[in-house]
């Protein structure tokens, strides 16, 4: 929560002091104290660098988001693609190396990874699980905290609807991060949305904890 000019300049009409009533100066001082507390809370929230990942065996989207309270900014994003014809084991090894390289390059504080959508066919689910395993192992080898979110959780956090279409989520990501109309691969946009979901959940956790 931020201390805005409107809150700072707002004045309430207070009737003349009566026996047992609170003096106008006391009300003003209380408002100033509350406003100062709000500013202090915003400044004390940590600045976090979050790596969002949308896993895939052939294409994996990623996005780096810097977050502090209401300030959220996309630092970098991209897509990892395996060469065609590469054996599964080699693809997974390459994916793990690429993820390790992202952590080395950007030094994120945490990673957010999307969980599988269990409505997919069993073969695709197995392949996706293998890719997720390579990703999680690479993140864990760096000692990076990993948070996992379901597709419905991400959609709810970004679009307010757990059944939102991908196009609606992509539109909200561009709007929330002021990205303009630049086209991105769906994997990349999903990864940015996952990082943004992580940031919003982290903020809510802090608010519930009374930070």
Order of alpha helices (4+ residues) and beta strands (2+ residues): alpha-alpha-beta-beta-beta-alpha-beta-alpha-beta-alpha-alpha-alpha
